Amino acid sequence: MVKKIMGVTSAAFTLAASMSIAAPIPAAAAMQEDPEGYYCFGGGYDSCKPIAYSYEVYADETMTTLIGSGSDTCNGGPFVTSPSLPTGYTVKTRMFVCSDMGPYLPWDW
């Protein structure tokens, strides 16, 4: 029994040690936009922050009749509040990242 516990403990320690000496993330790969509307700074599980967008809504597919527009706002740090807009053909343009310290414009945009 003691031998089995020591084996499991040893395996867990080896796994933890191998994970702690992983190669650092290059700066170009560390900061990237996640396709789901988040920008990841590359610093851990909570390093991805939401992107605030501006919106233009058109009535037709050729985008000649504008029926609404608006933009997201940062709400209490890393949270985004989106406007209520009519249904139509929407053009979404990213504006900034809602970070813990407020709006942030990434250098690579």
TORPA-871303 format. One record per residue (C-alpha): y, z, x. Coordinates in nm, 4 decimals. Example, Ala and Ser with C-alpha at 12.3 -4.5 7.8 and 13.67 -1.06 7.14 Angstrom:
<pts>
-0.4500; 0.7800; 1.2300
-0.1060; 0.7140; 1.3670
</pts>
This chain:
<pts>
0.0000; 0.0000; 0.0000
0.2454; 0.0938; 0.2769
0.1517; -0.2250; 0.4649
0.2278; -0.4358; 0.1537
0.5676; -0.2673; 0.1025
0.6561; -0.3217; 0.4688
0.5650; -0.6912; 0.4384
0.7865; -0.7402; 0.1328
1.0728; -0.5485; 0.2963
1.0390; -0.7523; 0.6145
1.0436; -1.0809; 0.4207
1.3512; -0.9747; 0.2238
1.5340; -0.8725; 0.5429
1.4481; -1.2049; 0.7105
1.5787; -1.3989; 0.4090
1.9017; -1.1963; 0.3988
1.9580; -1.2411; 0.7722
1.8985; -1.6154; 0.7584
2.1436; -1.6528; 0.4682
2.4183; -1.4598; 0.6487
2.4196; -1.6927; 0.9485
2.4628; -2.0149; 0.7527
2.6908; -2.2832; 0.8934
3.0550; -2.2625; 0.7835
3.1803; -2.5073; 0.5217
3.4110; -2.7787; 0.6637
3.7672; -2.7624; 0.5278
3.7425; -3.1043; 0.3632
3.4291; -3.0027; 0.1741
3.5573; -2.6533; 0.0986
3.8381; -2.7665; -0.1303
3.7215; -3.0032; -0.3977
3.7626; -3.0704; -0.7636
3.4688; -2.9871; -0.9827
3.4128; -3.2538; -1.2489
3.4161; -2.9890; -1.5240
3.7863; -2.9102; -1.4852
3.7698; -2.6580; -1.2005
3.9047; -2.6763; -0.8454
3.6875; -2.4973; -0.5882
3.8495; -2.3392; -0.2840
3.5133; -2.2773; -0.1113
3.5166; -1.9012; -0.0672
3.2373; -1.7631; -0.2831
3.1156; -1.7411; -0.6375
3.4625; -1.6816; -0.7818
3.6518; -1.9389; -0.5741
3.6666; -2.2045; -0.8493
3.9774; -2.1943; -1.0681
4.0625; -2.4007; -1.3795
4.2819; -2.7088; -1.3630
4.5810; -2.7410; -1.5971
4.6294; -3.0887; -1.7445
4.9009; -3.2780; -1.9278
4.7954; -3.4823; -2.2291
4.9232; -3.7912; -2.4083
4.7515; -3.8877; -2.7329
4.7774; -4.2415; -2.8663
4.6892; -4.3740; -3.2107
4.5325; -4.6958; -3.0846
4.3076; -4.8062; -2.8018
4.5807; -5.0218; -2.6456
4.7902; -4.7048; -2.6111
5.1079; -4.8390; -2.7666
5.1751; -4.5710; -3.0311
5.2176; -4.2197; -2.8924
5.1275; -3.9604; -3.1572
5.1301; -3.6420; -2.9497
5.1729; -3.4921; -2.6056
5.1455; -3.1521; -2.4454
5.0308; -2.9631; -2.1410
4.8109; -2.6700; -2.0462
4.9637; -2.3438; -1.9312
4.8301; -2.0744; -1.7008
4.7625; -1.7647; -1.9072
4.7198; -1.4359; -1.7245
4.6049; -1.5641; -1.3870
4.3059; -1.7945; -1.3702
4.2937; -1.8826; -1.7398
4.4178; -2.1991; -1.9120
4.5640; -2.2260; -2.2601
4.5445; -2.5783; -2.4049
4.7777; -2.7160; -2.6725
4.6684; -2.8226; -3.0193
4.6954; -3.1996; -3.0337
4.6079; -3.4641; -3.2920
4.2875; -3.6634; -3.2560
4.3204; -4.0033; -3.0931
4.2911; -4.1776; -2.7587
4.3779; -3.9095; -2.5026
4.5067; -3.9643; -2.1500
4.4543; -3.6521; -1.9386
4.6423; -3.6056; -1.6084
4.5889; -3.3066; -1.3800
4.9013; -3.1027; -1.3029
4.8021; -2.7930; -1.1019
4.5372; -2.5255; -1.0525
4.5688; -2.1920; -1.2341
4.4926; -1.9533; -0.9481
4.5010; -1.5740; -0.9443
4.8513; -1.5902; -0.7960
4.9845; -1.8406; -1.0519
5.0111; -2.2211; -1.0559
4.9002; -2.3858; -0.7319
4.9318; -2.7516; -0.6287
4.6489; -2.8421; -0.3854
4.7510; -3.0261; -0.0703
4.4910; -3.3003; -0.1256
4.6248; -3.4133; -0.4663
</pts>
